[in-house]
Amino acid sequence: MTGMDVITYRPARDELAYTFGGRMPVAHVRSGDVLRVHTEDCFGGLVRGPADLPSRVCAMPYLNPVSGPFFVEDAEPGDTLAVHLASIVPARDWGVSSTFPHFGALTGTAHTATLQPPLEERVWVYDIDRRAGTVRFHATGSEHTVDLPLEPMIGTIGVAPGGFEARSTIVPDSHGGNLDTPRLRAGSTLFLGVNVHGAMLALGDGHARQGEGEACGVGVEIATTTTMAIEVIKAVPTVWPRLETDGEVMSVGCARPLEDAYRIAHRDLVAWASALTGLNELDAYQLVSQAARAPIGNVCDPNYTVLAAVDKALLPAPAAAYAGVHARLRQQVAGLREEPPR
C-alpha cells in the first residue's frame, strides 16, 4: 500500500522523554494507525566524535531519550498492544559507541563493586552505508577496519507501567523499556500488555547493530526513522513482552540475576506454546527444552534481558498467535515506502 495515510511525529529536543509513565501524551492515535516516528540516539545526538566523551557532553538523567508517549484510543488495562515494526532507517550516515567507567559486562560496577581502576571512557565512530548495508568499525589503537552488516533495531520501546509508576527509559521490565534485543527489527511484531488507559507507547534508542548481550553496554547508537503499525487486542492480557516474526515466536524476560530473566522468558514461552497448540504443559516444556534458543538482549542495564525463541514450524499445527495480528499488520504495511533520509 503506497497511498496509506501515515502519522508522522518528529520531536523537538525539549519534547524527548526519559521515563515510561509520568508523561502527558504527545499525540493521540487509534488502533490500525501507521506511525512514522523520528527517534534520537541514546546520547541525544550529542556524542558525534572521539572528543565528545559522554561524561562531558551528556548529563544524567538525560540519557536514552524516547519519542512519545502516544495515547492509543480504546487501549485499556487488560488489553494487549501489538506493534509491528515495518521499517527502521538510520537517520544519519554515522553511529557511535563507547565505553564507560563502572558500566558494562566486563568491568566493576555499582552492583559488582571491585577495587580495579575504572574502565577508560572512549568513543568509537562508525560509518553507516545504507546502500551497501554495512556498518564500518574503526579501531582506535590501530588502523584496523572491518565492515559489519547493517542490522537496524530499536533498543527501547514500551508502554507506561501500572501502579502510577514512572520508570527510567534505561530499565527493561514487563512494560517493555530498554530491552536491547536485536530481534526488535523490521518485520517483528511486539506484544505489550496495557497497564494504563491509552497504553502510552514510546520508543527510541536505535542501534545500527548490536552483538548479543551488548557486552560493553552500548550498541552502535543511531537516530532513526521508524515506521510501525499498531493494533489494540481487546481483553487479551500479556504479562511479559512477546515477539513474533514470520518464522518464530519469542517471549521476553527481564530481571536480575540473569537466570531469573531466563526463567521468566522460558516459563512464558512454555505457557504460550501450550496455549497455541493444545500441547500438555509438560510436553510443551520438553519441546521448548530441546528446540528453543535463548538470545540475550543485554547484561548491563538495571535489569538483564533474555529471550526464549522457538520456530513456529516445530510446533504442532499452532493456532495463529493473537488471532493472526502479526500477518495482518505485516500485510497492512506491505509496499509502504520508506521515508528518504534527510
URWO-V422059 format. One record per residue. D_LAST is the distance of its C-alpha to the last C-alpha in whole Angstrom. Layout:
d_last->(D_LAST,D_LAST)
This chain:
d_last->(23,20,21,21,20,18,18,14,15,12,15,16,17,21,20,20,23,25,28,28,31,32,29,28,26,23,23,26,25,28,29,27,24,20,18,14,14,11,13,14,16,19,19,17,15,18,19,17,20,24,25,23,26,25,28,28,24,24,27,29,29,25,24,22,20,20,18,21,24,24,27,28,31,34,33,37,38,40,37,34,30,29,25,24,20,19,16,14,11,10,7,8,10,13,15,18,22,25,29,31,34,36,33,33,35,37,38,40,39,40,41,43,44,45,47,44,42,39,36,34,31,28,24,23,19,18,16,14,14,13,15,18,18,19,18,20,23,24,28,29,32,32,30,30,27,26,23,23,22,18,19,17,19,19,22,23,23,26,28,31,34,37,40,38,36,33,32,30,26,28,31,31,34,35,32,29,27,26,28,26,26,25,26,23,21,20,23,25,27,27,31,31,34,34,36,35,35,31,31,28,25,22,20,18,18,16,18,17,20,24,27,30,31,28,31,30,28,25,22,19,17,14,11,11,10,14,15,19,22,25,29,32,35,38,41,40,39,37,38,36,32,33,30,31,29,31,33,34,35,34,35,34,36,35,38,40,42,40,43,43,39,40,43,41,39,41,44,41,40,44,45,42,43,46,45,43,46,49,50,53,51,52,52,48,48,50,47,44,46,47,43,41,38,37,34,33,30,31,34,33,32,34,35,35,33,35,34,37,36,38,38,38,40,43,44,47,45,43,42,39,37,37,38,35,32,30,31,30,27,26,27,25,22,23,21,18,15,12,9,7,4,0)
